[in-house]
Amino acid sequence: MSTLGYKASFTDIYTAPDPRGYLRELSQYDYQVPQNALPWILPQLPAGQPESTQVLDLCCSYGFNAMLLNHTASLWQLRARYQDPSLDDVAPADLIAQDRDFYASMRSKRAQIRGLDISQPAIDYATGAGLLEAGWAENLEEHAPSASLADGICGTQLITCTGGISYITDATITRVLECLERPGEVRAALFALRQFDMGPIQEAFARFGVTLTRQPGAHLRQRQFVSEDEHTQAVKETEKRGLDPTGLEADGWYYADVFLTQP
């Protein structure tokens, strides 16, 4: 459940064994933030040997960020693929096998990407399709990380999150940072809806010696509102935070601010 209580939920299509339903539904609202975030994420990859860079993608869903980061495909190509009627009758297991070949043909590896999400089917798809090196379906808002998760992410150098900040809080961030071998050196590229107060998450990073800063003037389109009620409430929450929705939420879109760590 989103901490923004009025925000539309896509839970019913989020537990499917593949991303067809999820992307078909979100495409109706022109979901695009992973693509818009990519130019901000790439410069955060440490210099040197990018293929050895370890990235942790929070709220990774079906691995959309990994699709974009490690492949030549765009989000628009992915949306078109999964809306293709010829895939309607393909069994999920067969689609995963097809997708493994599809992504392998466009592989342009920049990093080792591991994923964390509460949806086990989404994690299973992303690992099965070869998008994630490893993935865990765990809720760190409520529970401490498993030994497998803690060990698997200990070498993380970059943390990303493009669509989940309204679902996770500083509790998840703190538990992730506690797992890292060098939390004070970690980089992060987080994208948070403007209705969300990032103060507690910034404070969580600060406790480990990391400064997380909002990038002035950087507002990325996430998706269109699904209803007039969602639109109205989002504008109200934006104004309640002392922000001006003119030209942004007022025009019918969710916008995300960009938060980066200082190198």
C-alpha positions as CSV (number, residue, x, y, z in Angstrom):
1,M,0.0,0.0,0.0
2,S,1.3,3.4,-0.9
3,T,2.0,5.9,1.8
4,L,0.1,8.3,-0.5
5,G,-3.3,6.8,0.4
6,Y,-5.2,8.4,-2.5
7,K,-2.7,7.0,-5.1
8,A,-4.2,4.4,-7.5
9,S,-3.1,0.8,-6.7
10,F,-2.1,-1.7,-9.4
11,T,-1.9,-4.6,-7.0
12,D,-4.2,-6.8,-9.0
13,I,-1.8,-6.8,-12.0
14,Y,1.4,-6.8,-10.0
15,T,1.3,-10.4,-9.0
16,A,1.1,-11.9,-12.5
17,P,3.9,-14.2,-13.6
18,D,5.0,-11.8,-16.4
19,P,4.8,-8.0,-17.1
20,R,2.2,-8.1,-19.9
21,G,-0.8,-7.0,-17.8
22,Y,1.2,-4.5,-15.8
23,L,2.7,-2.7,-18.8
24,R,-0.5,-2.8,-20.7
25,E,-2.4,-1.2,-17.9
26,L,0.3,1.4,-17.1
27,S,0.7,2.2,-20.8
28,Q,-2.8,3.6,-20.8
29,Y,-1.5,6.4,-18.5
30,D,1.8,6.8,-20.4
31,Y,4.0,5.4,-17.6
32,Q,7.5,6.6,-18.4
33,V,9.6,7.4,-15.4
34,P,12.2,4.5,-15.8
35,Q,13.1,5.9,-19.2
36,N,13.2,9.5,-18.0
37,A,15.4,8.5,-15.0
38,L,18.0,6.7,-17.1
39,P,20.1,9.8,-18.0
40,W,20.3,10.6,-14.3
41,I,21.3,7.0,-13.2
42,L,24.0,6.4,-15.8
43,P,26.4,9.1,-14.5
44,Q,26.1,7.6,-11.0
45,L,27.8,4.4,-12.0
46,P,31.3,4.4,-10.6
47,A,34.1,4.9,-13.0
48,G,36.3,1.9,-13.8
49,Q,34.9,-1.5,-14.8
50,P,31.2,-1.0,-15.1
51,E,30.4,-4.7,-15.5
52,S,31.6,-5.3,-12.0
53,T,29.5,-2.5,-10.5
54,Q,26.9,-3.8,-8.1
55,V,23.5,-2.0,-8.3
56,L,20.6,-2.6,-6.0
57,D,17.2,-1.6,-7.5
58,L,14.6,-1.1,-4.8
59,C,11.0,-1.8,-5.7
60,C,12.4,-3.4,-8.9
61,S,9.1,-4.8,-10.1
62,Y,9.6,-6.9,-13.3
63,G,13.1,-5.5,-13.8
64,F,12.3,-2.5,-15.9
65,N,15.3,-0.5,-14.8
66,A,17.5,-3.5,-15.5
67,M,15.9,-3.8,-18.9
68,L,16.9,-0.2,-19.7
69,L,20.3,-0.1,-17.9
70,N,21.8,-3.2,-19.4
71,H,20.1,-3.4,-22.8
72,T,19.7,-1.2,-25.9
73,A,15.9,-1.3,-25.7
74,S,13.9,1.7,-24.8
75,L,10.8,1.6,-22.5
76,W,8.7,2.5,-25.6
77,Q,10.0,-0.7,-27.3
78,L,9.2,-2.7,-24.2
79,R,5.7,-1.3,-24.0
80,A,5.1,-2.1,-27.7
81,R,6.4,-5.7,-27.2
82,Y,4.1,-6.5,-24.4
83,Q,1.1,-5.0,-26.0
84,D,1.6,-7.2,-29.1
85,P,-1.6,-9.3,-29.6
86,S,0.6,-12.2,-30.9
87,L,1.8,-12.7,-27.3
88,D,-1.7,-13.0,-25.8
89,D,-1.8,-16.8,-25.8
90,V,1.8,-17.4,-25.0
91,A,2.1,-19.3,-21.7
92,P,4.1,-17.4,-19.0
93,A,6.9,-19.9,-18.9
94,D,7.3,-19.8,-22.7
95,L,7.2,-16.0,-22.6
96,I,10.0,-15.9,-20.0
97,A,12.1,-18.2,-22.2
98,Q,11.4,-16.0,-25.3
99,D,12.2,-12.9,-23.2
100,R,15.5,-14.4,-22.1
101,D,16.6,-14.6,-25.8
102,F,15.0,-11.3,-26.6
103,Y,17.0,-9.4,-24.0
104,A,20.2,-11.4,-24.6
105,S,20.1,-10.2,-28.2
106,M,20.2,-6.6,-27.0
107,R,22.6,-7.0,-24.1
108,S,24.8,-4.0,-23.4
109,K,25.8,-4.8,-19.8
110,R,26.7,-1.8,-17.6
111,A,26.3,-3.3,-14.2
112,Q,25.4,-6.3,-12.1
113,I,21.8,-5.5,-11.0
114,R,20.1,-7.1,-8.0
115,G,16.5,-6.4,-7.2
116,L,14.3,-6.1,-4.1
117,D,10.5,-6.1,-4.3
118,I,7.6,-7.5,-2.3
119,S,6.2,-9.3,-5.4
120,Q,7.6,-12.8,-5.7
121,P,6.2,-13.3,-9.2
122,A,7.8,-10.1,-10.4
123,I,11.2,-11.2,-8.9
124,D,10.8,-14.7,-10.4
125,Y,10.2,-13.2,-13.9
126,A,13.1,-10.7,-13.7
127,T,15.6,-13.4,-12.6
128,G,14.1,-16.0,-15.0
129,A,14.4,-13.6,-18.0
130,G,18.0,-12.9,-17.1
131,L,17.4,-9.2,-16.1
132,L,18.6,-9.5,-12.5
133,E,21.7,-11.2,-11.2
134,A,19.6,-12.0,-8.1
135,G,16.4,-10.9,-6.5
136,W,14.6,-11.1,-3.2
137,A,10.9,-10.7,-2.4
138,E,11.0,-9.2,1.1
139,N,9.2,-6.4,2.9
140,L,11.8,-4.5,4.8
141,E,9.2,-2.0,6.0
142,E,8.1,-4.8,8.4
143,H,10.9,-7.3,8.7
144,A,14.7,-7.4,8.9
145,P,16.4,-8.7,5.8
146,S,17.0,-12.4,5.4
147,A,20.6,-13.7,5.6
148,S,20.5,-14.3,1.9
149,L,19.5,-10.7,1.1
150,A,22.0,-9.2,3.6
151,D,24.8,-11.2,2.1
152,G,23.7,-10.7,-1.5
153,I,23.6,-6.9,-1.3
154,C,26.6,-6.2,0.9
155,G,28.8,-5.1,-1.9
156,T,26.2,-2.6,-3.4
157,Q,27.8,0.5,-4.9
158,L,24.7,2.2,-6.3
159,I,21.1,2.1,-5.0
160,T,18.3,3.0,-7.4
161,C,14.5,3.4,-7.1
162,T,12.4,5.0,-9.8
163,G,8.8,4.1,-8.8
164,G,8.6,2.9,-5.2
165,I,9.4,5.8,-2.9
166,S,5.8,6.2,-2.0
167,Y,5.7,2.5,-1.0
168,I,8.9,2.4,1.1
169,T,10.2,4.7,3.8
170,D,13.4,5.3,5.8
171,A,12.8,2.0,7.5
172,T,13.7,0.1,4.3
173,I,16.5,2.4,3.4
174,T,18.1,2.0,6.9
175,R,17.9,-1.8,6.8
176,V,19.5,-1.8,3.3
177,L,22.3,0.5,4.4
178,E,23.0,-1.7,7.5
179,C,23.7,-4.6,5.1
180,L,26.4,-2.8,3.2
181,E,30.1,-3.3,3.7
182,R,30.8,0.4,2.9
183,P,27.5,2.3,3.5
184,G,29.4,5.6,3.7
185,E,30.6,5.2,0.1
186,V,27.4,4.2,-1.5
187,R,25.8,6.2,-4.3
188,A,22.1,6.6,-4.8
189,A,19.7,7.8,-7.5
190,L,16.2,8.0,-6.1
191,F,13.1,9.4,-7.8
192,A,10.3,10.5,-5.6
193,L,6.9,11.9,-6.4
194,R,6.7,15.5,-5.3
195,Q,3.9,14.7,-2.8
196,F,6.3,12.6,-0.8
197,D,8.5,14.1,2.0
198,M,12.0,12.8,1.5
199,G,13.3,14.3,4.7
200,P,13.3,11.0,6.7
201,I,15.1,9.1,3.8
202,Q,17.7,11.9,3.5
203,E,18.2,11.6,7.3
204,A,18.6,7.8,7.0
205,F,21.5,8.3,4.5
206,A,23.0,11.1,6.6
207,R,23.3,8.7,9.6
208,F,25.7,6.7,7.5
209,G,27.6,9.8,6.4
210,V,25.9,10.1,3.0
211,T,24.4,13.3,1.7
212,L,21.3,12.8,-0.5
213,T,20.4,16.0,-2.3
214,R,17.4,17.0,-4.4
215,Q,18.4,18.3,-7.9
216,P,16.9,21.8,-8.3
217,G,14.5,22.1,-11.3
218,A,14.6,18.4,-12.2
219,H,11.0,17.1,-12.4
220,L,10.5,13.8,-14.3
221,R,7.1,12.7,-15.7
222,Q,6.0,9.5,-14.1
223,R,2.5,8.8,-15.5
224,Q,-0.8,10.5,-16.1
225,F,-3.5,10.4,-13.3
226,V,-6.0,7.6,-13.5
227,S,-8.9,9.7,-12.3
228,E,-10.0,13.2,-11.6
229,D,-10.0,12.4,-7.9
230,E,-6.4,11.2,-8.0
231,H,-5.5,14.4,-9.9
232,T,-7.3,16.6,-7.3
233,Q,-5.7,15.0,-4.3
234,A,-2.2,15.0,-5.8
235,V,-2.5,18.8,-6.5
236,K,-3.7,19.4,-3.0
237,E,-0.9,17.4,-1.5
238,T,1.6,19.2,-3.7
239,E,0.3,22.6,-2.5
240,K,0.3,21.3,1.1
241,R,4.0,20.8,0.8
242,G,4.5,24.4,-0.3
243,L,5.2,23.4,-3.9
244,D,3.6,24.9,-7.0
245,P,1.8,22.4,-9.3
246,T,1.5,24.8,-12.2
247,G,2.7,23.3,-15.4
248,L,3.3,20.0,-13.5
249,E,0.6,18.1,-11.5
250,A,-1.9,20.7,-12.6
251,D,-1.5,19.5,-16.2
252,G,-2.5,16.0,-15.3
253,W,0.7,14.2,-14.6
254,Y,2.6,12.8,-11.6
255,Y,6.1,14.2,-11.5
256,A,9.1,12.9,-9.6
257,D,11.9,14.9,-8.1
258,V,15.5,13.6,-8.5
259,F,17.6,12.9,-5.5
260,L,21.3,12.0,-5.9
261,T,24.1,11.4,-3.5
262,Q,27.2,13.5,-3.6
263,P,30.2,11.6,-4.9
